[in-house]
Amino acid sequence: MNQPRGMYFEDFEVGKVLVTPARTVTSTDIVNFACLSGDFNEVHTNFEYCRNTQFGEPIAHGPLIYAIAGGLTYASGINDGTLLALLEIASWRILAPVKHGDMIRVYATVTATRASSKPDRGSVTLQRSIRNQNDAEVQQMTATLLYRRRPQGDTKGD
């Protein structure tokens, strides 16, 4: 069996900053999310309507950017085979619009770790900052996730 490439609970140190790869948000992403979610609000789907808004064009749904951030985190390998559960999202703030053609990435700073009463897991709290190609923060949140602990006898990471 292959070893997971993700980070175990023990690999997270308070203050450590994890950075994902970047990804460009496309009009197709926005339309597909509207179809998936059923949210066809004109601010996301109607170019004519948006010409008279502060955005000038359709913007991505906030939850779409959150979802893409989750995919970027997985693509980075951080969660691959070691993440057990999302426990909480707190203080989720949408700070700036994301438009077609914007590129985003996630910066996640470890702010706390807590071993579980179960010996095979522990929780990690991350301050997530989603930033665009200009390094402007578009969303922020505090995420608490449950990770596997490193199996006994596995010294990788020591």
N, C-alpha and C positions, 0 to 999 in steps of 0.2 A: 504494500500500500504506500502511495506517495505521501510525503510529509506536506502538510498545508504550507502554503507560502505566506500566509497571513501572520500578523503579529499576535503573539500570545499576551495575556494580561501582564506578565512579568516584563515584557518588552516596552511597556509604556512608562515613561518617566515624566513626572510633573515638570512642565516647562518645555518639553520636547515639542517641536513644530513639525508637522507632517504636511507635505505639499503634494497635491495630486497632479497628474497631467492636465492639460487644458483641452477644451472642446469648444467648437463653434456651434452656437445655437442657430438653427435655420428656420425659415418660414415653414418648412415641412414639419419640423418638430412642433411648432406652435399649432399648426392645423391638426396634426395627429393628436396632440394633447386635448384640443378642443373636442375632437371626435371621441376620444377615449373617456373624457370626463363629462362630456355633455355641456361644458361651459363654453357657449358660443357668444359670450359677451362681446359687443362690438369693439371694445377697446383691444381685444385680442384678434379679431377676425375681419374687421371692415376697414379697408384703407380709406375709403371716402369719409367715413365717420371720424377716423383718427386724424385726418388732415386738420380738423378744427379742435384738436385736443393739444395739451402741452407736449405730447409725445410726437405728433406729426405722422406717425405710422403705428401699426399694431405692435403691441408689446407682448412679451412672453408672460404666461400665467406664473404667479409666484410659486405655486406648488410644482410646476414644471421645472423651474430652476432648482428647487429642493431635490426633485427626483433625479435630475441630471447630476447634481452634486453627489448623490448616493452612488450613481453609476461610476463617476470619476473616482470615488473613494474605493470602490470595488476594483476598478481597473488598475489602481495603484498597487494593489496586492495587500493592502493593510488588513482587509477583512476576509480574505480568501481562505476559507476552511477553519477560521478561528472565531468568527463572530457568531454569537448565539442568539442575541435579541437586541432590538432597540427598546430601551426602557423609558426614555423621556426626551422630548424636545421642549426646551424652555426658552422664553424670551426671544422667540423668532421674530425678527424685524426685517421688513423689506425696505431697503434704503434708496434704491435707484432702479429705474426700469432696465430691462434687458430686451434688446431688439434683435431682429434678424441680423446675423453677421457678427454679433458680439461673441467674444471668446471668454469662457469662464474657467476658473480653477478654484480649488478649495485649499485653504490654509487652516489646519486644525491644530490648536495648541492644547496639550494635555494639561488640565487644571486640577484633576484629582483622580486617585485610584482607590478602590476599596475592595478588599478581599471579601468574598461571600462566605456565609456559614457553610456552604457546600465547597469541598476542597478542590473541585475541578473547574471553578470559575471565579470571576471577579468583575466588578464594574469599573468603567473608565469614563470620565467626564471630559469632554472636549469643547473648547470654545471654537466654533466654526466661523470662518470668514470666507464668503464666496466673493471673489473679485473678478472684475472684467479685464480686458486686454490693456486698459490704462491703469491698472492696479487700484481702481476705484471699488470700494466695497459696495456690493449690490444687495447682499443679504448677510445676516448674522444670526447665530443661535447658539444655545448651549445644548449639546447632545450627550446623553448618558447611554452607554451601550454595555452589553454583557459579553465578555470574551472568555474563551477557554483559557485555563491555566496550562502551562507547559507540563506535559506528561512527566512523571517522575522518571529519572534516568536519562531524560533528554537534556543534554548540556548545550544544545545550540543556543546561542545568545549569551552564554556565560563567558 
